[in-house]
């Protein structure tokens, strides 16, 4: 795989503090088939509309994944899981157990045909693609590490919302990811990655 085999797809945006933030999922073009990191969302709820005023473009969500890796199970990262009944959905066990908490939408997590594969810690999902726990945003948040011929690519989900949040000294998960010396890091709500030249 090459560096550009990991790409974002903006499926919508949300309003945060009077500013539109992109909502992205990421696609890994793997030799064994397309791997999705998160699935975005293809519909909303009145509560989400009132708080975030999302704009959604659900046709942008690819439907041909061989597997899905959820960084975590908040609505904007797993709302499209229902499009993938029967497809393996990789998540940390602690995250799936947390779905009972108020900030989750259990109906968007548990659905007919949901095929979750629960992990306890770091594991390789397909050759060259592994997950590592990066708790903070949620107790079971995980980031995705992709080994490419050009270097390591990290898909960090919500390990931070913004690059200043990522750089905060107290963000232990971000510090751990930086220590891996990745060539590129992607976040879910930023339009551009951070390349090694800026780390």
N, C-alpha and C positions, 0 to 999 in steps of 0.2 A: 504494500500500500504506500501511497505517497501522501504528503502533507495535505494536498487539496482533496483527498478522498474523504475528508471530514469537513462538512459544510453545513451552515445554518439554513433553515427555512423559516422565514417569518410568516407565521400563520395568523397574526393579529397584533393588536397593541392594547395597552390599558392606560388609563389616566391616573397618574401619580403626582400629587402636588402640582396640579395644573400643567403637567408636562406629559406628552405621549411617550411611553416606554415600549420598545419592541418586545413582543413575545415570540420567542423562537424555540424550535426544537432543532435537533441536529441529526444529520444523516451520515452514516459511515458506509461508504461503498466498499464492502468487504468481498474478497474472492468467494466466500461461501454464500453471499447474498447480502442484501441491504439490511443494515442494523439501524434502528431508530433509537435515539436518546431522547426520551420523553415523547409525548403524543399531542401536546397542546390541548386545545378544546375546540369542539365544533358547535357548541351551543352554550347558552348562558342561563342564569337564573335571575329573577328580579332583584335578589340581594346583591349578586355580583354586578348587575347593571347599575344599581344605585351607588355602589362603592367605587367601582373601577371604570364604568362606562366603556366596556371592551368593544373593539371593532374586530370582527373575525372574518377570516378568509379560509373556511374549512376545506375547500377544494385543494389547497396547497399541501395538506397533510398527505404524505405518500401512503398508499394502502398495500404496498407489496413487500413489507418487511418480513424477514425470516425470524426476527425476534425484536423485542423492545426492551430497552433498559430504562427504567424510571429512576431519575436522580432522587425523587421523592414523590409523595402522593398528594400534593396540593392540587387543587382543581385545574390550574393552568399548566400543569405538567402531566397529568394523567387523565384529563377529561376526554381525550381521544382514545383511551385504552379500549373503550367499548367497540371501536372499529376493528379490533384485533382479537375477536373471540377465537380461542383455540391456538393463538400464537403465544409462545413463551414470553412472559412479562417478568423481567428480572428486577428484584427489589430486595433491600435488606429486610430481614425478619423483623427487626425493631421498628422499622417504618410501617410495615403492614399492621403490626400490633397497635401502633399509635393512631390508626384511622378512627378509633373510637373518640378521639379528642375533638373539641368543637371546631377547630379550624379546618377540618376535612369535610368532604362531601362523600360519605360512605356509599351512596348509591352510584357514584361515578367510579368507585374503586371495585366494589363487589357487584358483579353482573353475570348473567348466564353466559357460560363459555369462558369466563376469566380463568386463565391458566398461569397463575403466579408461580415463579420459581424463587424461593426465599433463600437468602444467603446470610451467613454470619461472618462478616469480614470480607477480606480481599479474596477475589476469585476471578479466574479467566472465564469469560463467557464464550468467546470463539477465539481461535488462534490470533494473538496479537491485540486482543481487546479484553481489558479486565476492569473490574470495579474495585474501588477502595473507599472505605467509610470516611466521610468528611462531615461529621456531625457539627451542629451549630444552628443552622437555619431550622432544621428538624432533627430529632434524635436519631433517625435512621437515614439521613441524607447520605448519598454516595456520589462520587465523581467517577467519570469514565476515562481510562487511560488507553490511548491508542498508539501502539508502536508502529511507526512508519519508517520507510527508508530514509526519510529526511529528519527524523527525530521524533520525540514524544509529543503527542497532542493530548491535551486535557480538555474534556468537556465538563465544566464545573457546575452546571446547573445554577442553583442559587447558593453556592458556597459564598457568594457575595452578589448583591444587586448591581453594584457599580465598581469601577476600578478603585476609587478612593476607599470603598468598603473592603475591597480585596486587600488593599495595602495596609489596613488598620493593624497595628502590632498585635492586638488581642485576637485577631482572626487566626486561631491556631490551625484550622484546616487549610486555610490559604497558605500559611507558612510551610506546612507539610508538603503541599503541592509544589510550591516554589523550590523546595529542597530537591525535588526530583529532576530539576533543571529541564523543564519542558521547552520545546521549540515554539509551541503555540498553546494559548489557553483561550477557551471560549466560555462566556457566561450567557445565561438565558435571556438577560434583559439589556444586553449591550449590542450595538450594531456591528462592532468590529472586534476582532480578537486582539489579544496582546501577544506580540511575537517576542522571541528571545532577545532581540536587540533592545527591547524596552524594559526587560526584567532587571 
